[in-house]
């Protein structure tokens, strides 16, 4: 397996055939095993898209019926509270660290030049 084949096999699951860059797309056109792999992924994506159309809804009252049949062991949980304060604070910390790193890199490059 060549390096290009390995790159195609890594890229196909993550970006799909349409997301391949020019060198990889050209390799897929010229390499029979890679073309077959791309066709398998294309078929899989097409089948997965079709599954979304076949989504079924659970019958009304199914959840309450299941919980009632479990008896006193089952406890209905309260809906999850949406509290965005912690994720927003984490994003702020990461953004500040990234900005500080960018400033330090720029200063370092200017001094090195």
N, C-alpha and C positions, 0 to 999 in steps of 0.2 A: 504494500500500500504506500503510495507516494505521499509526500507532504501535502500536496494539493488535495488528494483524496481525504486525508485526515482532516484538513481544514473544512472541506465540504461536509464531512460527517459530523463535525462539531457545529458548523453554522446552520445546517438544515433544521435541527430541532429547535434552535433558538430564534432564528429570523425567518425561516421558511424559504422556499425557492425564490419568491419574488424579492426577498431582501438580500440575496447574494450579490456581492460586488462584481464588477466586470471580470476580473481574472477568474474568480470562482465560477461565475456563470458560464464563461467560455470553457472552463475545464469540464463542467457538467455536460456541455454540448458534445465534447470530444471523448469523454470517458464513459464506456458502457456501464460499469458497475455504479458509478456516481449518478448517471442518468436514471438507472433503475431505482436507486435509492430516492432520488428526487420524485420519481413517479409514485413510489410507495407513500412518501410524505404528502404529495398532492392528493392522492386517493384518501389517505387518512383524514386530512383537513376537510375534504369534501364530505366525507361520512360524518365527521364531527359537526360540521355546519348543519347537516340534515337532522341530527339529533335534537338540536334546539327547537326545531319545528314540531317534534313529537313530545314535547313536555306535557306532562299530565298533572292535573291538580288533584290533591287529596280530597276525599269526600268531606263535606262539612261535618264538623264534630268529631273527626277522627282522633285528634290529639286528646280531647277531653275523654273520649271513650276509652282510649288506651290507658290514660292515667287512672280512670275509675276502675278499670279491670285490674290494675296493679295493686289497688287497695291503699292502705294507709302508709305504705313504704314510699310511694311516689309523692314528691313535693313539687308543686308548680313553682318554677323560678320566676322572679320578677324580671321584667324587661331590663336589659343592660342599660346602665346610665351612660350617656355620651358625655364624657368629660375630656375635652381636648386640651386642657391646660398643660398636662405633662408632655404630650407629643409636640405641642407648639414650643414649649420651653426647650425641648431637646433639639428641635430644628434651629432655634435661635442660637443655641450653644455651638452647634455644628457650623452654622453659617458664620458666626463670629470667628471660630477657629480657622475656617477656610479663608476668610478675608485676611486674618492676621498672617497666615502662611503665605498668601499671595504677596502681601506687602514685604514680608521678610525675604522672599525669593527675589523680588524686584530689587531690593536694596543690595542683596548679595551679588546679583548679576551686575549691578551698576559699579560696585566696588571692584569686582573681578575684571571688569572691562578696562 
